[in-house]
């Protein structure tokens, strides 16, 4: 501290000294609060968006798979060999075969289109989280030959069915008769209902046993493909490329980033736009720093002139006011980071308290699937916000500091 040059000492003294012009002190305080508010808002909003993104990703991957290996023509012949091949990859945790096809469910006058997925319950539980999302019934109730079915909650509600009801599944593959092509019909018993929290799946997915699906869709021993779970979902694209070495069959490998690319890209774009919009709050606070320093330079013209007559260079004068502006920005930045991090870490406690105090609910459970505000604080985002905000405050000090360095000592001291 003792080795600091005098520019830093003078700049720090200007920051904490009691000024004759209290309006400058007030503008400095507003600038600090503005920087703090902007930084805190950025940290909290990005943490909430990260939480929503993580929650949606978890729900989607609770039904979808990390990686899918499917037949090029829509059917995989020797799927047991494919299953054994991909299981050799060290990062594959589990694999399960599946049959996926279109169908229509009918009950009385209600008809709904759906995606029918044939699964092996014991293998499916290792690759997906259906068991955790079951509202009624169990996935193990899907047994070969029993023709049982598990429906999404919205699909069951639309059909008006419950546990024990029978629904008719109409397959698009028809029976060719001399008279006409008749659709294939089969009655299924509803033994379970799941709720993932994603309308796409809750309203359009029906689960049956793999053997029943193969029989209904005349696939013999073939399947649509194999679903995989890996140890790191973010490494799924790279693992998918590596799996090609383990496959002998003509198969197509796809991962979750491709099957839901548009959705996650939209979420990321929204997050980036929110970052830029909220960064404007910090920019406005930086403009306040400009006005604060301009008034401080005007107020300190005599001091600047004395320093210049004592031998201070224009560069030294610039450093004095850069230090003053940087100190204002740093204090506001520190308040914003501390406040934003604390709020982001405790938002699941703070928001319910606000809701109770105001008697309102921000995310109604009967409207939104995610009724609580999730938060996922990422220190990388905090670092980026801190760095960008500090650069903005430094840039804001350049023009007033340059103006201070251009003051003519003779002119400034003429009327003193």
URSULGI-V305435 format. One record per residue. RES is the residue in three letters. PHI is phi as a letter, one per 40 degrees, with the letter a starting at -180 (* if undefined). D_LAST is the distance of its C-alpha to the last C-alpha in whole Angstrom. Layout:
BEGIN
<<RES/PHI/D_LAST> <RES/PHI/D_LAST>>
END
This chain:
BEGIN
<<UNK/*/34> <UNK/c/33> <UNK/c/33> <UNK/c/30> <UNK/c/28> <UNK/c/24> <UNK/d/23> <UNK/c/26> <UNK/c/24> <UNK/c/21> <UNK/c/22> <UNK/c/25> <UNK/c/22> <UNK/c/20> <UNK/c/23> <UNK/b/24> <UNK/c/21> <UNK/c/21> <UNK/c/18> <UNK/c/16> <UNK/c/17> <UNK/c/21> <UNK/c/22> <UNK/c/21> <UNK/c/23> <UNK/c/26> <UNK/c/26> <UNK/c/26> <UNK/c/29> <UNK/c/31> <UNK/c/30> <UNK/c/32> <UNK/c/35> <UNK/c/35> <UNK/c/36> <UNK/c/38> <UNK/c/40> <UNK/c/41> <UNK/c/42> <UNK/c/44> <UNK/c/46> <UNK/c/46> <UNK/c/48> <UNK/c/50> <UNK/c/51> <UNK/c/52> <UNK/c/54> <UNK/c/56> <UNK/c/57> <UNK/c/58> <UNK/c/60> <UNK/c/62> <UNK/c/62> <UNK/c/64> <UNK/c/66> <UNK/c/67> <UNK/c/68> <UNK/c/70> <UNK/c/72> <UNK/c/73> <UNK/c/74> <UNK/c/76> <UNK/b/78> <UNK/c/77> <UNK/b/78> <UNK/c/76> <UNK/b/78> <UNK/b/81> <UNK/b/84> <UNK/b/86> <UNK/c/89> <UNK/c/88> <UNK/c/91> <UNK/g/90> <UNK/b/92> <UNK/b/92> <UNK/c/96> <UNK/c/96> <UNK/c/93> <UNK/c/94> <UNK/c/94> <UNK/c/90> <UNK/c/89> <UNK/c/91> <UNK/c/89> <UNK/c/85> <UNK/c/86> <UNK/c/86> <UNK/c/82> <UNK/c/80> <UNK/b/78> <UNK/c/80> <UNK/c/81> <UNK/a/83> <UNK/a/85> <UNK/a/87> <UNK/c/89> <UNK/a/89> <UNK/b/90> <UNK/b/88> <UNK/a/89> <UNK/c/89> <UNK/a/91> <UNK/b/92> <UNK/b/92> <UNK/b/94> <UNK/a/95> <UNK/f/97> <UNK/c/95> <UNK/c/92> <UNK/b/91> <UNK/b/88> <UNK/c/87> <UNK/a/86> <UNK/c/86> <UNK/c/89> <UNK/b/88> <UNK/c/91> <UNK/b/90> <UNK/b/91> <UNK/d/90> <UNK/c/90> <UNK/c/88> <UNK/c/86> <UNK/c/84> <UNK/c/83> <UNK/b/81> <UNK/b/80> <UNK/b/79> <UNK/c/81> <UNK/d/83> <UNK/c/79> <UNK/b/79> <UNK/c/83> <UNK/c/83> <UNK/b/86> <UNK/g/89> <UNK/b/89> <UNK/c/89> <UNK/c/92> <UNK/c/94> <UNK/c/94> <UNK/b/97> <UNK/c/99> <UNK/g/102> <UNK/c/101> <UNK/f/99> <UNK/c/96> <UNK/a/92> <UNK/b/89> <UNK/b/87> <UNK/c/83> <UNK/c/82> <UNK/c/81> <UNK/c/84> <UNK/c/86> <UNK/c/85> <UNK/c/85> <UNK/c/89> <UNK/g/89> <UNK/b/91> <UNK/b/91> <UNK/c/92> <UNK/g/96> <UNK/c/96> <UNK/b/98> <UNK/b/96> <UNK/b/97> <UNK/c/96> <UNK/b/96> <UNK/c/96> <UNK/c/96> <UNK/c/98> <UNK/c/101> <UNK/c/105> <UNK/c/107> <UNK/b/110> <UNK/d/113> <UNK/c/112> <UNK/a/108> <UNK/c/105> <UNK/c/104> <UNK/c/101> <UNK/c/101> <UNK/b/101> <UNK/a/101> <UNK/c/100> <UNK/b/97> <UNK/c/97> <UNK/c/93> <UNK/b/93> <UNK/a/89> <UNK/b/86> <UNK/b/82> <UNK/b/79> <UNK/c/76> <UNK/h/73> <UNK/b/73> <UNK/d/75> <UNK/d/76> <UNK/c/78> <UNK/c/79> <UNK/b/81> <UNK/a/82> <UNK/b/84> <UNK/b/87> <UNK/b/88> <UNK/b/92> <UNK/c/94> <UNK/d/94> <UNK/c/98> <UNK/c/98> <UNK/c/95> <UNK/c/97> <UNK/c/101> <UNK/c/99> <UNK/c/97> <UNK/f/100> <UNK/b/98> <UNK/g/101> <UNK/b/99> <UNK/c/96> <UNK/b/93> <UNK/c/90> <UNK/i/88> <UNK/b/86> <UNK/c/83> <UNK/b/81> <UNK/b/79> <UNK/b/76> <UNK/c/74> <UNK/b/71> <UNK/c/71> <UNK/c/68> <UNK/c/70> <UNK/d/73> <UNK/d/72> <UNK/c/73> <UNK/c/75> <UNK/c/77> <UNK/c/77> <UNK/c/78> <UNK/c/81> <UNK/d/83> <UNK/c/84> <UNK/c/86> <UNK/b/88> <UNK/c/91> <UNK/c/92> <UNK/c/90> <UNK/b/87> <UNK/b/84> <UNK/b/81> <UNK/b/78> <UNK/b/75> <UNK/c/73> <UNK/c/70> <UNK/c/72> <UNK/c/74> <UNK/b/71> <UNK/c/69> <UNK/c/68> <UNK/c/67> <UNK/c/65> <UNK/c/63> <UNK/c/62> <UNK/c/61> <UNK/c/59> <UNK/c/57> <UNK/c/56> <UNK/c/55> <UNK/c/53> <UNK/c/52> <UNK/c/51> <UNK/c/48> <UNK/c/47> <UNK/c/46> <UNK/c/45> <UNK/c/43> <UNK/c/41> <UNK/c/40> <UNK/c/38> <UNK/c/36> <UNK/c/35> <UNK/c/33> <UNK/c/32> <UNK/c/30> <UNK/c/29> <UNK/c/27> <UNK/d/26> <UNK/c/24> <UNK/c/23> <UNK/c/21> <UNK/c/20> <UNK/c/18> <UNK/c/17> <UNK/c/16> <UNK/c/14> <UNK/c/12> <UNK/b/12> <UNK/d/10> <UNK/c/7> <UNK/c/11> <UNK/c/13> <UNK/c/11> <UNK/c/11> <UNK/c/15> <UNK/c/15> <UNK/c/14> <UNK/c/17> <UNK/h/19> <UNK/c/19> <UNK/c/21> <UNK/d/21> <UNK/c/24> <UNK/c/23> <UNK/c/20> <UNK/d/22> <UNK/c/24> <UNK/d/22> <UNK/c/22> <UNK/c/25> <UNK/c/26> <UNK/c/24> <UNK/c/26> <UNK/c/29> <UNK/c/29> <UNK/d/29> <UNK/c/32> <UNK/c/34> <UNK/c/34> <UNK/c/35> <UNK/c/37> <UNK/c/39> <UNK/c/39> <UNK/c/41> <UNK/c/43> <UNK/c/44> <UNK/c/45> <UNK/c/46> <UNK/c/49> <UNK/c/50> <UNK/c/50> <UNK/c/52> <UNK/c/55> <UNK/b/55> <UNK/c/55> <UNK/c/59> <UNK/c/58> <UNK/c/55> <UNK/c/57> <UNK/d/60> <UNK/c/58> <UNK/c/56> <UNK/c/59> <UNK/c/61> <UNK/c/58> <UNK/c/58> <UNK/g/61> <UNK/b/61> <UNK/b/62> <UNK/c/60> <UNK/b/63> <UNK/c/67> <UNK/c/70> <UNK/c/72> <UNK/b/70> <UNK/b/68> <UNK/c/70> <UNK/b/67> <UNK/c/66> <UNK/b/63> <UNK/c/60> <UNK/c/61> <UNK/b/58> <UNK/b/58> <UNK/c/55> <UNK/b/54> <UNK/c/52> <UNK/c/52> <UNK/c/50> <UNK/c/48> <UNK/c/47> <UNK/c/47> <UNK/c/44> <UNK/c/42> <UNK/c/42> <UNK/c/41> <UNK/c/39> <UNK/c/37> <UNK/c/37> <UNK/c/35> <UNK/c/32> <UNK/c/32> <UNK/c/32> <UNK/c/30> <UNK/c/27> <UNK/c/27> <UNK/c/25> <UNK/c/22> <UNK/c/22> <UNK/c/23> <UNK/c/20> <UNK/c/17> <UNK/c/19> <UNK/c/18> <UNK/c/15> <UNK/c/14> <UNK/d/11> <UNK/c/10> <UNK/c/10> <UNK/c/8> <UNK/c/5> <UNK/c/6> <UNK/b/4> <UNK/c/0>>
END
